[in-house]
Amino acid sequence: MSTFTSTLPDELLAQLAETANKLSLPKNKLIEKALRIYLNQLTRVEYINSYKQMNDDVNIMDMAEEGMVDYLKQTEL
């Protein structure tokens, strides 16, 4: 594991210390969990934006519709 040093505004550091104390967690673990959640949310936003872009792409929509027709044919017995 690597060491990371940073500076934080005093009010944020106080809030971090208070929250870590309430949760009985070391501050570094709270920061680690919060950063993981934040990075996960950024990834989700990227996916959402890519789906929105595909929704506006006529070629992608055509391919999706063709794929659905093929899928339905395969499921018909």
Distance bins in CASP14 RR format, pairs under 12 A and 6 or more apart:
PFRMAT RR
TARGET T0000
AUTHOR 0000-0000-0000
RMODE 2
METHOD distances of the structure
MODEL  1
1 28 0 0 0 0 1 0 0 0 0 0 0
1 29 0 0 0 0 0 1 0 0 0 0 0
1 32 0 0 0 0 0 1 0 0 0 0 0
2 28 0 0 0 0 0 1 0 0 0 0 0
2 32 0 0 0 0 0 1 0 0 0 0 0
3 28 0 0 0 0 1 0 0 0 0 0 0
4 28 0 0 0 0 1 0 0 0 0 0 0
4 31 0 0 0 0 1 0 0 0 0 0 0
4 32 0 0 0 0 1 0 0 0 0 0 0
4 35 0 0 0 0 0 1 0 0 0 0 0
5 28 0 0 0 0 0 1 0 0 0 0 0
6 12 0 0 0 0 0 1 0 0 0 0 0
6 13 0 0 0 0 0 1 0 0 0 0 0
6 16 0 0 0 0 0 1 0 0 0 0 0
6 27 0 0 0 0 0 1 0 0 0 0 0
6 28 0 0 0 0 0 1 0 0 0 0 0
6 31 0 0 0 0 1 0 0 0 0 0 0
6 35 0 0 0 0 0 1 0 0 0 0 0
7 13 0 0 0 0 1 0 0 0 0 0 0
8 14 0 0 0 0 1 0 0 0 0 0 0
8 15 0 0 0 0 1 0 0 0 0 0 0
8 16 1 0 0 1 0 0 0 0 0 0 0
8 17 0 0 0 0 0 1 0 0 0 0 0
8 27 0 0 0 0 0 1 0 0 0 0 0
8 31 0 0 0 0 1 0 0 0 0 0 0
9 15 0 0 0 0 1 0 0 0 0 0 0
9 16 0 0 0 0 0 1 0 0 0 0 0
10 16 0 0 0 0 0 1 0 0 0 0 0
10 17 0 0 0 0 0 1 0 0 0 0 0
11 17 0 0 0 0 0 1 0 0 0 0 0
11 18 0 0 0 0 0 1 0 0 0 0 0
12 18 0 0 0 0 0 1 0 0 0 0 0
12 19 0 0 0 0 0 1 0 0 0 0 0
12 27 0 0 0 0 0 1 0 0 0 0 0
12 30 0 0 0 0 0 1 0 0 0 0 0
12 31 0 0 0 0 0 1 0 0 0 0 0
12 34 0 0 0 0 0 1 0 0 0 0 0
13 19 0 0 0 0 0 1 0 0 0 0 0
13 20 0 0 0 0 0 1 0 0 0 0 0
13 27 0 0 0 0 1 0 0 0 0 0 0
13 30 0 0 0 0 0 1 0 0 0 0 0
13 31 0 0 0 0 0 1 0 0 0 0 0
14 20 0 0 0 0 0 1 0 0 0 0 0
14 21 0 0 0 0 0 1 0 0 0 0 0
14 27 0 0 0 0 0 1 0 0 0 0 0
15 21 0 0 0 0 0 1 0 0 0 0 0
15 22 0 0 0 0 0 1 0 0 0 0 0
15 27 0 0 0 0 0 1 0 0 0 0 0
15 30 0 0 0 0 0 1 0 0 0 0 0
15 31 0 0 0 0 0 1 0 0 0 0 0
15 34 0 0 0 0 0 1 0 0 0 0 0
16 22 0 0 0 0 0 1 0 0 0 0 0
16 23 0 0 0 0 0 1 0 0 0 0 0
16 25 0 0 0 0 0 1 0 0 0 0 0
16 26 0 0 0 0 0 1 0 0 0 0 0
16 27 1 0 1 0 0 0 0 0 0 0 0
16 28 0 0 0 0 1 0 0 0 0 0 0
16 29 0 0 0 0 0 1 0 0 0 0 0
16 30 1 0 0 1 0 0 0 0 0 0 0
16 31 1 0 0 1 0 0 0 0 0 0 0
16 32 0 0 0 0 0 1 0 0 0 0 0
16 33 0 0 0 0 0 1 0 0 0 0 0
16 34 0 0 0 0 1 0 0 0 0 0 0
17 23 0 0 0 0 0 1 0 0 0 0 0
17 25 0 0 0 0 0 1 0 0 0 0 0
17 26 0 0 0 0 0 1 0 0 0 0 0
17 27 1 0 0 1 0 0 0 0 0 0 0
17 28 0 0 0 0 0 1 0 0 0 0 0
17 30 0 0 0 0 1 0 0 0 0 0 0
17 31 0 0 0 0 0 1 0 0 0 0 0
18 25 0 0 0 0 0 1 0 0 0 0 0
18 27 0 0 0 0 0 1 0 0 0 0 0
18 30 0 0 0 0 0 1 0 0 0 0 0
19 25 0 0 0 0 1 0 0 0 0 0 0
19 26 0 0 0 0 0 1 0 0 0 0 0
19 27 0 0 0 0 1 0 0 0 0 0 0
19 29 0 0 0 0 0 1 0 0 0 0 0
19 30 1 0 0 1 0 0 0 0 0 0 0
19 31 0 0 0 0 0 1 0 0 0 0 0
19 33 0 0 0 0 0 1 0 0 0 0 0
19 34 0 0 0 0 1 0 0 0 0 0 0
20 26 1 0 0 1 0 0 0 0 0 0 0
20 27 1 0 1 0 0 0 0 0 0 0 0
20 28 0 0 0 0 1 0 0 0 0 0 0
20 29 1 0 0 1 0 0 0 0 0 0 0
20 30 1 0 1 0 0 0 0 0 0 0 0
20 31 0 0 0 0 1 0 0 0 0 0 0
20 32 0 0 0 0 0 1 0 0 0 0 0
20 33 0 0 0 0 0 1 0 0 0 0 0
20 34 0 0 0 0 0 1 0 0 0 0 0
21 27 0 0 0 0 1 0 0 0 0 0 0
21 30 0 0 0 0 1 0 0 0 0 0 0
22 30 0 0 0 0 1 0 0 0 0 0 0
23 29 0 0 0 0 1 0 0 0 0 0 0
23 30 1 0 0 1 0 0 0 0 0 0 0
23 33 0 0 0 0 1 0 0 0 0 0 0
23 34 0 0 0 0 0 1 0 0 0 0 0
24 30 0 0 0 0 0 1 0 0 0 0 0
25 31 0 0 0 0 1 0 0 0 0 0 0
25 32 0 0 0 0 1 0 0 0 0 0 0
25 33 1 0 0 1 0 0 0 0 0 0 0
25 34 0 0 0 0 0 1 0 0 0 0 0
26 32 0 0 0 0 1 0 0 0 0 0 0
26 33 0 0 0 0 0 1 0 0 0 0 0
27 33 0 0 0 0 0 1 0 0 0 0 0
27 34 0 0 0 0 0 1 0 0 0 0 0
28 34 0 0 0 0 0 1 0 0 0 0 0
28 35 0 0 0 0 0 1 0 0 0 0 0
29 35 0 0 0 0 0 1 0 0 0 0 0
29 36 0 0 0 0 0 1 0 0 0 0 0
30 36 0 0 0 0 0 1 0 0 0 0 0
30 37 0 0 0 0 0 1 0 0 0 0 0
31 37 0 0 0 0 0 1 0 0 0 0 0
31 38 0 0 0 0 0 1 0 0 0 0 0
32 38 0 0 0 0 0 1 0 0 0 0 0
32 39 0 0 0 0 0 1 0 0 0 0 0
33 39 0 0 0 0 0 1 0 0 0 0 0
33 40 0 0 0 0 0 1 0 0 0 0 0
34 40 0 0 0 0 0 1 0 0 0 0 0
34 41 0 0 0 0 0 1 0 0 0 0 0
35 41 0 0 0 0 0 1 0 0 0 0 0
35 42 0 0 0 0 0 1 0 0 0 0 0
36 42 0 0 0 0 0 1 0 0 0 0 0
36 43 0 0 0 0 0 1 0 0 0 0 0
37 43 0 0 0 0 0 1 0 0 0 0 0
37 44 0 0 0 0 0 1 0 0 0 0 0
38 44 0 0 0 0 0 1 0 0 0 0 0
38 45 0 0 0 0 0 1 0 0 0 0 0
39 45 0 0 0 0 0 1 0 0 0 0 0
39 46 0 0 0 0 0 1 0 0 0 0 0
40 46 0 0 0 0 0 1 0 0 0 0 0
40 47 0 0 0 0 0 1 0 0 0 0 0
41 47 0 0 0 0 0 1 0 0 0 0 0
41 48 0 0 0 0 0 1 0 0 0 0 0
42 48 0 0 0 0 0 1 0 0 0 0 0
42 49 0 0 0 0 0 1 0 0 0 0 0
43 49 0 0 0 0 0 1 0 0 0 0 0
43 50 0 0 0 0 0 1 0 0 0 0 0
44 50 0 0 0 0 0 1 0 0 0 0 0
44 51 0 0 0 0 0 1 0 0 0 0 0
45 51 0 0 0 0 0 1 0 0 0 0 0
45 52 0 0 0 0 0 1 0 0 0 0 0
46 52 0 0 0 0 0 1 0 0 0 0 0
46 53 0 0 0 0 0 1 0 0 0 0 0
47 53 0 0 0 0 0 1 0 0 0 0 0
47 54 0 0 0 0 0 1 0 0 0 0 0
48 54 0 0 0 0 0 1 0 0 0 0 0
48 55 0 0 0 0 0 1 0 0 0 0 0
49 55 0 0 0 0 0 1 0 0 0 0 0
49 56 0 0 0 0 0 1 0 0 0 0 0
50 56 0 0 0 0 0 1 0 0 0 0 0
50 57 0 0 0 0 0 1 0 0 0 0 0
50 60 0 0 0 0 0 1 0 0 0 0 0
51 57 0 0 0 0 0 1 0 0 0 0 0
51 60 0 0 0 0 1 0 0 0 0 0 0
51 61 0 0 0 0 0 1 0 0 0 0 0
51 64 0 0 0 0 0 1 0 0 0 0 0
52 60 0 0 0 0 0 1 0 0 0 0 0
53 59 0 0 0 0 0 1 0 0 0 0 0
53 60 0 0 0 0 1 0 0 0 0 0 0
53 61 0 0 0 0 0 1 0 0 0 0 0
54 60 1 0 1 0 0 0 0 0 0 0 0
54 61 1 0 0 1 0 0 0 0 0 0 0
54 62 0 0 0 0 0 1 0 0 0 0 0
54 63 0 0 0 0 1 0 0 0 0 0 0
54 64 0 0 0 0 1 0 0 0 0 0 0
55 61 1 0 0 1 0 0 0 0 0 0 0
55 64 0 0 0 0 1 0 0 0 0 0 0
57 63 0 0 0 0 1 0 0 0 0 0 0
57 64 0 0 0 0 1 0 0 0 0 0 0
58 64 0 0 0 0 0 1 0 0 0 0 0
58 65 0 0 0 0 0 1 0 0 0 0 0
59 65 0 0 0 0 0 1 0 0 0 0 0
59 66 0 0 0 0 0 1 0 0 0 0 0
60 66 0 0 0 0 0 1 0 0 0 0 0
60 67 0 0 0 0 0 1 0 0 0 0 0
61 67 0 0 0 0 0 1 0 0 0 0 0
61 68 0 0 0 0 0 1 0 0 0 0 0
62 68 0 0 0 0 0 1 0 0 0 0 0
62 69 0 0 0 0 0 1 0 0 0 0 0
63 69 0 0 0 0 0 1 0 0 0 0 0
63 70 0 0 0 0 0 1 0 0 0 0 0
64 70 0 0 0 0 0 1 0 0 0 0 0
64 71 0 0 0 0 0 1 0 0 0 0 0
65 71 0 0 0 0 0 1 0 0 0 0 0
65 72 0 0 0 0 0 1 0 0 0 0 0
66 72 0 0 0 0 0 1 0 0 0 0 0
66 73 0 0 0 0 0 1 0 0 0 0 0
67 73 0 0 0 0 1 0 0 0 0 0 0
67 74 0 0 0 0 1 0 0 0 0 0 0
68 74 0 0 0 0 0 1 0 0 0 0 0
68 75 0 0 0 0 0 1 0 0 0 0 0
69 75 0 0 0 0 0 1 0 0 0 0 0
69 76 0 0 0 0 0 1 0 0 0 0 0
70 76 0 0 0 0 0 1 0 0 0 0 0
END
